[in-house]
Structure formats: structure tokens, C-alpha cells
Amino acid sequence: MKTTNKSKFVPRFLTEKESMERLKKNRPDLYETLKKPSPKACLGANVSTLRQKKGISQKELADKGKVGFRTLQRIEEAQPNSNPTMNAIEGVAKALGVEVQDLFKTVDLTKTFGR
């Protein structure tokens, strides 16, 4: 009787920290972009973080800030075609209880995603 040793391959997924280390090594240009993101990316990250800390949904924030739901999604996703008005940004800031400039504080996205 023949026996075979067929072990099953089980893929191991990288942690976020391991992914950031790999990105830093293999694509330093993209890693630097995450370290020093654009103002639009900082706005999106800050709005999302503040909203989650307050424990409210995107819909609730959009309603409270008097902005369209899709507008808020575009802001948080930092979509290239997103160009929110100052009124929209001010509404979101007021709804979050922060100053407009707080929404544009620079963030290091390698730390946000690489925890």
C-alpha cells in the first residue's frame, strides 16, 4: 500500500503592518505617498476617523452636516472627482464639532493602515 504525503496549502494573509513593510520595500514611491498624503486624502481620513470615533454612520453625518450622502462618501473616499464646496466642508466640521482646519490636519496613512 502506497501512502502519499499531500499536505494542503493554506495561504497566510499578511497583517496590515506586514503589508506596509512590503510596500515600503517594494514600492517606496507609494509608501511615501501614504506617509505624506494630499490634502484631499487627509480630509477623507480625518472625516472618517472623527465620524467613527463619534459612533455615527455616514448617513447620520450627512444629514447632520446638511450635505448629500454621496458627497460625504466621496469626501471620505478621497475620490479624484470629489470637489466638495466650502459649505459642505463647513457643514461636516460643524456636525463633527471641530474646526474646518482640523479636518485638513496631516495624517500618516502608513500608521493608520499599518497598525
HELIX and SHEET records of a PDB file:
HELIX    1   1 GLU A   16  ASN A   26  1                                  11    
HELIX    2   2 PRO A   28  LYS A   35  1                                   8    
HELIX    3   3 PRO A   39  LYS A   54  1                                  16    
HELIX    4   4 GLN A   58  GLY A   65  1                                   8    
HELIX    5   5 PHE A   69  GLU A   77  1                                   9    
HELIX    6   6 MET A   86  LEU A   96  1                                  11    
HELIX    7   7 VAL A  100  LEU A  103  1                                   4    
HELIX    8   8 LEU A  109  PHE A  113  1                                   5    
END                                                                             
